[in-house]
Amino acid sequence: MRISERVENGLEIYRNEKGQVKVLITGEKVEYTELPSILRELFQAELIADKAAIKCLHEMKIMDADEMEIKFVGCRYGAIDNMSNLNGHNTYPDAPTCSEIKTCQGFNILCKVPKGKNGTLSRQEYLIVTLVSIGKLDKEIADELKIEISTIRTHLARIREKLRVNNRIEIAFWAMNKGII
């Protein structure tokens, strides 16, 4: 059976431990580039339509079309979660989870941060949400991000406002529901 005939339950794109972009489809792992063009077309069309992503890739000195596609797909869809990245003709991005979030110039351009009810989180707020969601305390977060505890508390107030939540537990639930943790 060909790969394109096995997509009825969707496919999941992920990065392996070496950072390579792979696809999990009906229990089989394949290279992203091994997908038939009919499946890659949807991701290619999304990249072509996203002028900010193309500009960002050029600024990252990625000019080759295949490299651009792989970087885009890896960033936007490269986290393993409970939702297929391709289901029918619809694509579903993943929340960013890579180790480069702190410095990547493609943050919230190539990858997409889930929106809160009152806005989108900044990079620093997103990092704080991920740390709160794994149980870190304000002091631990401040130490890890090398910022003051008072700054953490200011960010937490903004996070609660953007997400329209009341406390750390609700922040963690939001992150869990969005596939961040």
Backbone bond lengths (Angstrom), bond angles and torsions (degrees), N, CA, C in turn:
res aa  C-N    CA-C-N  psi(-1)  N-CA   C-N-CA  omega(-1)  CA-C   N-CA-C  phi
1 M - - - 1.451 - - 1.526 109.19 -
2 R 1.324 117.15 132.37 1.456 121.58 -179.22 1.524 110.46 -73.59
3 I 1.336 115.00 155.54 1.460 120.83 -179.56 1.518 111.07 -56.68
4 S 1.324 118.62 -45.60 1.461 121.21 -176.23 1.527 112.23 -62.50
5 E 1.321 118.31 -20.84 1.459 121.43 178.46 1.528 111.83 -86.73
6 R 1.334 117.74 -6.86 1.458 120.83 -175.90 1.521 113.04 -104.69
7 V 1.312 118.97 14.58 1.456 122.24 -173.21 1.523 113.13 -90.08
8 E 1.315 118.43 1.42 1.458 120.23 -173.94 1.523 113.54 -52.38
9 N 1.305 119.57 -31.43 1.464 122.08 178.07 1.524 112.48 -99.89
10 G 1.305 117.38 12.37 1.453 121.45 178.21 1.515 112.52 87.55
11 L 1.325 113.70 175.39 1.457 119.24 176.64 1.520 109.12 -137.58
12 E 1.303 115.40 152.79 1.466 122.81 -178.40 1.520 108.47 -118.00
13 I 1.324 115.44 124.62 1.458 121.75 177.36 1.526 107.49 -96.11
14 Y 1.325 116.72 141.46 1.464 119.99 179.14 1.523 109.50 -152.22
15 R 1.312 113.98 162.95 1.463 120.18 172.03 1.518 107.52 -102.81
16 N 1.325 116.11 133.83 1.460 118.91 176.55 1.532 109.73 -81.77
17 E 1.320 116.85 -177.26 1.465 121.13 -176.34 1.528 113.13 -62.68
18 K 1.323 117.50 -19.53 1.465 121.67 177.54 1.525 111.84 -93.29
19 G 1.341 117.16 1.16 1.455 121.67 179.40 1.520 114.21 84.73
20 Q 1.337 117.20 5.21 1.462 120.58 179.52 1.531 109.64 -75.91
21 V 1.317 116.41 143.73 1.457 121.49 -179.67 1.523 109.02 -86.45
22 K 1.311 115.05 119.83 1.468 122.80 -177.54 1.521 109.37 -123.47
23 V 1.327 115.85 169.43 1.459 122.00 178.58 1.522 108.05 -131.52
24 L 1.322 114.95 136.04 1.462 121.77 173.13 1.528 106.19 -105.59
25 I 1.309 115.10 117.73 1.465 120.48 -177.06 1.520 108.44 -137.87
26 T 1.312 116.32 119.92 1.469 124.07 -175.85 1.530 112.35 44.31
27 G 1.316 115.45 46.42 1.451 121.18 176.32 1.516 115.64 81.25
28 E 1.304 118.17 -4.26 1.463 122.10 -179.43 1.525 110.05 -105.11
29 K 1.337 116.39 139.54 1.457 122.04 177.48 1.521 108.86 -99.76
30 V 1.339 115.20 127.70 1.462 120.09 177.83 1.525 108.79 -135.23
31 E 1.329 115.56 160.57 1.459 121.24 174.04 1.525 108.44 -67.24
32 Y 1.330 116.34 142.96 1.472 119.36 177.08 1.529 110.39 -55.11
33 T 1.311 117.23 -41.23 1.460 120.91 -177.14 1.528 112.88 -68.10
34 E 1.334 118.20 -11.97 1.462 121.38 177.09 1.524 112.27 -83.63
35 L 1.340 116.89 -8.93 1.463 118.86 177.65 1.515 109.81 -65.34
36 P 1.315 117.72 143.99 1.463 119.84 176.32 1.530 110.54 -62.89
37 S 1.309 116.33 151.93 1.469 120.70 -177.29 1.523 111.92 -58.46
38 I 1.311 118.37 -30.13 1.464 120.81 -179.72 1.537 111.16 -63.47
39 L 1.322 117.37 -29.71 1.471 121.00 177.01 1.526 111.08 -84.44
40 R 1.310 116.56 -38.16 1.468 120.13 179.57 1.522 111.80 -70.08
41 E 1.320 117.71 -24.74 1.464 122.21 -179.29 1.523 112.97 -53.04
42 L 1.316 116.69 -41.18 1.465 120.27 -178.01 1.525 111.42 -63.06
43 F 1.318 116.60 -41.78 1.462 120.92 178.95 1.528 110.48 -71.77
44 Q 1.332 116.38 -38.52 1.460 120.69 177.78 1.527 110.99 -62.96
45 A 1.335 117.02 -42.69 1.467 120.92 179.42 1.522 110.62 -63.22
46 E 1.320 116.16 -38.94 1.467 119.81 178.29 1.531 110.72 -63.58
47 L 1.321 116.62 -43.45 1.461 119.94 178.30 1.523 110.91 -63.80
48 I 1.300 117.36 -46.23 1.461 120.81 -179.41 1.525 111.10 -57.94
49 A 1.318 117.11 -39.40 1.473 121.62 -178.49 1.527 112.78 -75.47
50 D 1.323 117.51 -17.86 1.469 121.31 -176.12 1.526 109.78 -96.03
51 K 1.323 115.88 86.99 1.466 121.25 -175.97 1.528 112.27 -62.79
52 A 1.339 117.59 -34.22 1.467 120.20 178.02 1.531 110.53 -64.85
53 A 1.325 117.08 -38.45 1.469 120.70 178.82 1.525 110.51 -66.42
54 I 1.328 117.07 -42.59 1.468 120.29 178.99 1.525 110.04 -62.62
55 K 1.322 116.28 -45.34 1.471 120.28 178.64 1.528 110.29 -60.06
56 C 1.322 116.99 -43.64 1.461 121.66 179.59 1.531 110.94 -61.59
57 L 1.324 117.09 -44.27 1.466 120.85 178.67 1.523 111.02 -61.55
58 H 1.318 117.17 -39.61 1.471 120.48 177.06 1.524 110.39 -64.61
59 E 1.344 116.40 -41.25 1.464 119.80 178.01 1.525 111.74 -65.06
60 M 1.327 116.23 -25.92 1.465 121.42 176.48 1.534 110.98 -83.98
61 K 1.326 116.34 4.36 1.471 123.93 179.00 1.528 112.39 66.96
62 I 1.322 116.66 30.41 1.464 121.40 174.51 1.516 106.79 -102.79
63 M 1.317 116.84 110.54 1.456 121.86 -174.07 1.530 113.22 -113.77
64 D 1.325 117.04 -25.76 1.457 121.45 -179.47 1.533 109.65 -70.42
65 A 1.329 117.14 131.58 1.470 121.87 -175.43 1.528 112.71 -58.37
66 D 1.328 117.36 -43.93 1.470 119.78 179.52 1.525 111.22 -64.96
67 E 1.327 116.81 -42.18 1.466 120.45 178.36 1.529 110.79 -64.08
68 M 1.347 116.21 -39.27 1.462 120.30 177.84 1.527 110.48 -61.44
69 E 1.317 115.79 -46.24 1.465 120.46 -179.06 1.525 110.92 -62.32
70 I 1.313 117.11 -45.85 1.466 120.74 -178.11 1.531 110.61 -64.87
71 K 1.324 117.86 -43.71 1.469 120.89 178.08 1.531 110.55 -61.88
72 F 1.330 116.85 -46.78 1.463 122.01 179.94 1.526 110.72 -59.75
73 V 1.309 116.90 -50.93 1.465 121.57 -177.81 1.530 110.39 -64.54
74 G 1.331 117.04 -41.90 1.455 120.58 179.12 1.523 111.96 -62.53
75 C 1.323 116.64 -40.73 1.472 119.95 -179.30 1.528 111.94 -73.80
76 R 1.316 117.08 -44.95 1.459 120.13 -174.20 1.521 112.95 -78.92
77 Y 1.321 117.28 -29.33 1.471 120.38 -173.16 1.522 114.01 -126.06
78 G 1.331 118.56 7.36 1.454 121.47 -167.19 1.514 118.98 -83.33
79 A 1.323 118.77 11.06 1.469 120.12 177.84 1.527 109.24 -103.77
80 I 1.310 115.96 141.31 1.473 120.32 176.61 1.525 107.69 -79.42
81 D 1.315 116.54 129.45 1.462 120.66 174.35 1.525 108.73 -147.86
82 N 1.318 116.07 -168.49 1.463 120.38 -175.59 1.527 113.61 -91.87
83 M 1.331 117.56 7.82 1.455 120.61 -177.95 1.525 109.37 -123.00
84 S 1.326 116.14 130.85 1.464 120.25 178.72 1.520 110.22 -60.97
85 N 1.321 116.83 143.60 1.459 121.02 176.90 1.524 111.93 -80.12
86 L 1.310 116.61 -25.63 1.456 121.37 176.32 1.517 107.42 -132.35
87 N 1.328 115.17 121.66 1.449 120.68 178.70 1.520 106.58 -139.13
88 G 1.314 116.42 113.64 1.456 119.75 -172.69 1.516 108.65 66.16
89 H 1.342 116.37 -125.34 1.463 120.85 177.64 1.517 110.96 -107.96
90 N 1.323 116.75 17.27 1.461 121.23 -179.20 1.521 110.86 -108.73
91 T 1.325 115.44 138.78 1.457 121.05 176.02 1.523 108.85 -107.76
92 Y 1.325 116.50 145.97 1.452 122.89 -178.33 1.528 108.92 -131.89
93 P 1.340 117.20 108.44 1.471 119.54 -178.35 1.525 112.06 -70.53
94 D 1.308 115.22 160.67 1.460 122.42 175.84 1.522 109.35 -100.70
95 A 1.327 116.46 154.94 1.464 120.68 171.27 1.524 107.77 -68.12
96 P 1.324 117.67 144.31 1.471 119.51 -179.25 1.530 111.95 -64.82
97 T 1.322 115.54 133.74 1.463 120.47 179.08 1.527 112.85 -137.35
98 C 1.308 118.21 7.62 1.464 119.36 -174.38 1.527 111.61 -73.44
99 S 1.302 115.17 166.62 1.462 121.22 -177.81 1.525 112.82 -78.45
100 E 1.319 117.93 -5.76 1.462 121.79 -176.95 1.531 113.53 -96.22
101 I 1.322 118.23 3.78 1.464 121.66 -174.01 1.524 112.73 -53.01
102 K 1.320 117.44 -39.33 1.467 120.25 -175.13 1.520 113.42 -60.66
103 T 1.328 117.85 -28.71 1.465 120.11 -174.03 1.523 114.90 -128.14
104 C 1.297 119.19 -6.41 1.470 121.38 -173.45 1.523 111.77 -65.36
105 Q 1.327 116.20 129.99 1.457 119.10 178.01 1.524 111.67 -77.02
106 G 1.317 117.38 -6.40 1.466 121.41 176.88 1.514 113.98 -94.88
107 F 1.365 116.48 6.75 1.460 120.03 -178.17 1.526 110.66 -59.09
108 N 1.310 116.44 126.15 1.462 126.45 -179.79 1.532 112.48 60.70
109 I 1.326 115.60 18.99 1.465 121.16 170.80 1.524 106.77 -117.98
110 L 1.337 115.84 -60.23 1.468 119.40 175.11 1.530 109.22 -77.42
111 C 1.317 115.97 -52.25 1.462 119.52 173.08 1.532 106.47 -84.03
112 K 1.296 117.63 166.81 1.463 120.78 179.67 1.524 110.13 -131.12
113 V 1.320 114.88 122.02 1.459 121.34 176.89 1.523 107.98 -78.85
114 P 1.334 117.57 130.08 1.467 118.89 176.75 1.529 110.06 -59.09
115 K 1.315 116.30 141.14 1.460 120.84 -178.65 1.522 110.54 -83.53
116 G 1.324 114.83 142.87 1.450 120.93 170.96 1.518 109.57 -86.37
117 K 1.307 117.47 174.02 1.462 121.01 -179.52 1.522 112.29 -65.82
118 N 1.344 117.35 -26.83 1.462 121.42 -178.25 1.532 113.11 -118.73
119 G 1.312 117.78 23.38 1.454 118.27 177.44 1.513 113.51 140.54
120 T 1.313 113.96 175.97 1.463 121.64 -179.99 1.522 109.32 -101.22
121 L 1.303 115.60 139.80 1.456 121.37 179.44 1.524 111.36 -70.75
122 S 1.327 116.03 142.71 1.459 120.85 171.60 1.528 108.44 -73.10
123 R 1.312 116.17 171.50 1.467 120.12 177.74 1.528 110.80 -57.77
124 Q 1.340 117.12 -47.18 1.461 121.06 -178.23 1.532 110.80 -63.73
125 E 1.330 116.62 -42.61 1.468 120.50 178.44 1.525 110.43 -63.23
126 Y 1.315 116.54 -40.87 1.467 120.73 178.98 1.527 110.56 -61.75
127 L 1.326 116.39 -44.82 1.466 120.02 177.69 1.525 110.77 -60.72
128 I 1.312 116.97 -40.97 1.467 120.81 179.55 1.527 110.19 -65.56
129 V 1.323 117.89 -41.03 1.472 120.72 176.95 1.519 110.27 -58.55
130 T 1.332 117.43 -43.93 1.472 119.39 -179.27 1.524 110.91 -63.95
131 L 1.323 117.33 -37.78 1.464 120.58 -178.78 1.527 111.78 -74.80
132 V 1.322 117.46 -40.56 1.473 121.10 174.91 1.524 109.34 -59.10
133 S 1.330 115.45 -40.13 1.464 121.26 -174.64 1.519 114.36 -70.73
134 I 1.321 116.73 -14.96 1.470 118.79 174.90 1.525 110.85 -104.60
135 G 1.347 115.31 11.26 1.457 120.05 171.92 1.516 115.96 93.13
136 K 1.326 118.34 12.33 1.467 120.20 179.66 1.526 110.56 -72.03
137 L 1.311 116.10 143.94 1.460 123.17 176.47 1.525 109.88 -87.58
138 D 1.331 116.80 163.01 1.465 120.98 -177.70 1.525 111.95 -52.25
139 K 1.325 117.27 -45.47 1.467 120.33 -178.76 1.527 111.14 -63.23
140 E 1.325 117.26 -41.76 1.464 120.70 178.77 1.535 111.38 -64.25
141 I 1.331 115.60 -39.63 1.465 120.04 178.53 1.527 109.66 -65.87
142 A 1.339 115.80 -45.34 1.471 120.28 179.43 1.530 110.61 -59.36
143 D 1.325 116.47 -43.33 1.470 120.04 178.61 1.529 111.35 -63.04
144 E 1.329 116.11 -44.46 1.463 119.88 -177.55 1.530 112.22 -66.70
145 L 1.332 116.77 -39.49 1.460 120.65 -177.87 1.528 112.80 -91.87
146 K 1.336 115.37 -3.99 1.473 121.72 178.85 1.532 112.41 58.08
147 I 1.348 114.12 47.44 1.459 121.08 175.62 1.538 108.93 -134.42
148 E 1.298 116.57 166.76 1.464 122.13 -177.31 1.532 111.40 -72.47
149 I 1.331 116.01 151.17 1.463 121.31 177.23 1.528 110.08 -60.45
150 S 1.327 117.57 -38.57 1.471 120.04 179.03 1.528 110.95 -61.48
151 T 1.333 116.77 -33.69 1.473 120.77 177.46 1.522 110.03 -69.08
152 I 1.320 116.84 -38.99 1.469 121.15 176.17 1.522 109.06 -59.06
153 R 1.311 116.68 -46.63 1.472 120.39 -178.16 1.525 111.88 -64.36
154 T 1.323 116.84 -36.13 1.472 120.40 175.68 1.526 109.92 -64.57
155 H 1.338 116.03 -45.20 1.467 120.05 177.67 1.530 110.85 -61.38
156 L 1.320 117.11 -42.03 1.467 119.99 179.74 1.526 111.47 -61.29
157 A 1.318 117.51 -38.35 1.472 120.66 177.23 1.533 109.97 -63.40
158 R 1.331 116.87 -42.68 1.468 120.58 178.24 1.529 111.35 -66.43
159 I 1.325 115.85 -39.17 1.465 120.70 178.52 1.529 109.69 -62.01
160 R 1.327 116.48 -47.94 1.468 119.78 179.82 1.525 110.63 -59.26
161 E 1.322 117.21 -39.87 1.463 121.06 178.67 1.530 111.03 -66.48
162 K 1.318 117.77 -46.63 1.464 120.69 -178.48 1.525 112.12 -65.19
163 L 1.318 116.51 -38.16 1.461 120.27 -178.13 1.527 112.19 -87.65
164 R 1.338 116.02 -13.44 1.468 123.21 -174.62 1.524 110.47 56.99
165 V 1.327 113.75 53.17 1.463 121.51 175.99 1.522 108.27 -123.76
166 N 1.332 116.16 166.13 1.458 121.00 -173.80 1.516 115.56 -104.07
167 N 1.343 117.79 -21.47 1.462 118.85 -172.99 1.527 111.34 -158.73
168 R 1.319 114.87 179.85 1.470 122.07 -177.53 1.527 112.09 -62.22
169 I 1.302 116.69 -37.07 1.470 119.83 -179.39 1.526 109.66 -62.36
170 E 1.326 116.30 -43.84 1.462 119.62 179.21 1.532 111.18 -68.61
171 I 1.322 117.52 -32.34 1.472 120.46 173.82 1.535 109.16 -61.70
172 A 1.327 116.48 -46.27 1.474 120.82 -179.98 1.530 111.46 -63.62
173 F 1.335 117.70 -40.05 1.465 120.18 177.49 1.525 110.99 -64.39
174 W 1.344 116.48 -41.14 1.462 119.94 177.81 1.536 109.26 -59.93
175 A 1.324 116.31 -47.60 1.464 120.71 -179.61 1.527 111.29 -61.09
176 M 1.311 117.13 -41.31 1.458 121.01 179.17 1.536 110.30 -64.58
177 N 1.327 117.05 -43.63 1.464 120.69 -179.68 1.519 112.61 -67.07
178 K 1.304 118.07 -25.57 1.464 122.41 179.98 1.529 112.34 -92.39
179 G 1.336 117.54 0.66 1.461 120.87 178.82 1.506 114.84 77.78
180 I 1.332 116.47 19.68 1.466 120.41 -178.75 1.524 111.01 -78.94
181 I 1.309 116.38 -35.96 1.464 119.75 177.88 1.520 109.77 -121.28
